[in-house]
Amino acid sequence: MYEVQLLIDGADRPARDGAKFTRDNPVSGKAASVAADATVEDALLAVDAAARALPGWSQLGPSARRALLQSAARLLRERAPQVAECIVAETGETMGWGMFNVHLAAGMLEEAAALTTQVAGEVIPSDHPGTLAMGVRKPAGVVLGMAPWNAPIILGVRAVATPLACGNTVVLKASETCPATHRMIGEVLTEAGLPPGVLNVLTHSAARAPELVAALIAAPAVRRVNFTGSTRVGRIVGELCGRHLKPAVLELGGKAPMVVLDDADLPRAVDAAIFGCFMNQGQICMSTERLIVDESVADAFVEAFAARASALRWGAPAEGHAPLGAVVDRATVERLKVLVDDAVARGARLVAGGTGDGVFFAPTVLDHVTPEMKLFREESFGPVVGVTRVRGVDEAVRLANDTEYGLSAAVFGRDVERALQVADRIDAGMVHVNSPTVQDEPQMPFGGTKASGLGRFGGRAGIHEFTELRWVSVATAPRHYPF
């Protein structure tokens, strides 16, 4: 069991009132971690610490910030087994997924290190002779980062890495589902040499989350907010940010379509669909949740895909024998059962899976899913996917766009020019041709449209989000004034 304290101003601290909360292992039911339950006073202390650390960190040279982030990447890789074990204990996800989290998150720290010398501006021509005008990017200030449980190290590191690279200081609000995992991010960066107060980590119970979030966003020193999580909570965060006129990067839910055209390479499409639908038990914002398949190839695709899904093994992550682990809780299993039952009652055909036990749910495929079914509309965030048959490209595009979400999408077709044309018509922040909906690279602009969020993480797009663009001018000759 992991004992977790707050990280404020470089020191481990209990909650001000001594309160703690417990996160249980979803598989065993035993306590996985006991964490400090931060109060609003703790949250404001963390913001104050970040504000005090801001002048020194923002004025530190880019090479020094780069070296610290590179050191953190090395330390994270060295601790990969321990971090992955913590992920397994708190979330029920597999050891393989935990190790992948560490690998990608270390790459994000290295990409952020590379960005320290990319925070660049430009010289802008001025209409006034003898004037040098520039657009200069400066650190925004204190950044509030909020990360979810489903890819805890990837998304926790993403919430802090680029803001730190740009010279901001950060308060990371951990998920109540994985407090020990998120706290490890603070441990790694502190050990790498991050000065006190530059990164602060708050853990809290679900009951205290609303007041903590409201207080953190309202704090005057907080100048940027980033949140990854559900669209429901993202709307609340966005409303609070709007009330206080604070820019936010919101990466929210998804209902990713994968369009299989009539000329698709079916074995390749099936491979991508298996990965996109069932990686991490479908608990990824980019998970393929809608397979939109041309009717001319639908029978062959469904037969092959259902056979592969039925053969996937699932079981307790601690036993290490199955590629699929548990979902995060029993409520998820019950919700998935409702989606499956509704689809079957409305005419869908169950061709694989459909059963759940405790916190496990079999990889499930339903054919002949229509827009009238809940499964077509609602984010399942589990190992359940529907196949919708269409006639031609126009119907495929229409149904791919028939959703409030717009995070990720994929198109499969041998005629790449045609597939690109289809991809261009799909309303999503990320569209991939002949590769799965689930993809992430640290340098790419990651984010969605519509109810899937605002803004972009990753690469130079992240610099734009976490810096202020300032107009600076220098008059090198006398100016004429009208009076």
Phi, psi and omega in degrees: 000140183263131174262126189236130173244168176287153171247108181227124178057038175082004184235148172284133181219146170282170172296151184302326180262008178077004184289148177224163173220161185243136171252122180270145171296122184296337182274308184274336184081357179274158181298125176267323181207150172237121190234153175297136182258093189300144173263173175299322178298319176300317181299317181289329174296321178296318178296317179299318179298318178296321180294322179292327182280345188299313183302314181293317182291317183293333181267356177292140182297153182299327180294323179292318177296320179300315182298319179295317180292323176295320178297319178297321178299317179296315180297320180297317178296321180297330183263014186309310182300317180294318179295316180297320178298323178294319177300314179301314184295320186272332187245342185080006178282167187279161177298322178299319178294321178298317179294321177297321176305313182295317181300311183289321180295322176297321175296325177294321176295321178291321176296318177298321177301319179293333182285344185301331178261010180253005179281079192250159175243206181206155171269130185244127180300135179251148176283349181264118179302145178073023179238128173261118182243137184223150166257116187242131178267129181236153175304141182288324182137222177279129180250132173263121177248135179231120187241151180265184187266340196285329171228071199295321180280319177304307188280333174291316177294319179301327181292340186240334193295304181294318174305317178295318180300327182278358178097009176275162167255161194223143164246118178261118175268113183286158172284140177293346179279334182218059184297321181292321179297312181292327179295332179297331177298317177297320179298315183296314182290326177294315179295331178290347177114009179299129181297155179304137177088344182292322173231126178238142183236126179248129171250152185198159175280165178298325183295328183268355185302311184303314182289326178295313181298316180298317181292320181294315181293325181285338184303125184303327183288338179285121186245345176218150179228135169230140184219133171237127182168205185287155176296324180301310180287325178301324177296320179296313179299315180298320178295318178296318178297319178297321179298325182257009177055050180241124179299145181225144168254119184238116175248111195243210187287174179208163175216062195297129173268144169240114183268125178251107183282170185292343179252020183292149169283101190296315177302320179293320179294320179297316178304312182294323181292319178301314178294311185294327182278323195242355175302133183053040178058028180073012183264056178227140182300332181267001185309141176289112182249346179225118174261113183253107195240132177299136186299336182291337180240006188295316182301312182294319180295311183297319180300312182291319182292315180297322179296317179294318180297319181295333183273351181291133178271147177217147183176188185297126182300326183297335180281339172065025184248359185231145178287340179248137179252213181273159164276174194288333180196172181293330179298326177297317179299316180296320179295321178295321178299321179297316180296318180294313182297319179296317181296315180296319180296333182263007172114358177288157180246122178283118184245354176199142174068221179100358183244150177223154181212114181064245178251023178243144177219130183293146173305124193235134180231130175239131179261159178062040175281137182240164181298343180283349183269147179302325183298331179286331187260317191269138177295120181279323181049048179197179186279054181228129181222147178248144175257126177245123182270138183226162177245098174092169186293317185298318178292324178298315180294318181300316181285327175300323181271357183276067182199153175284344185268164178196057181267290183232157178204163177217152177225132178243126177190143181289326177281097188294322179299315178295317180297323176295322177296320176295314180301322181295337182270353181269131185271089180208154180288338181219126180227131185239133179260124178059032171207164192286167178288335181271105179208145176205133173223137188303330186271356185271150176285105189256123177166176187232184178241175178051227183283004176270359170131187182224143174080181185220137167267161168097136172055212182294335176300324178294324176301317178301319185287328191247022172226159172261136176266117185247137174271120178238131178230150179231119177275117181260001178215159179299145178256150174264131180242151185288342177206000000 
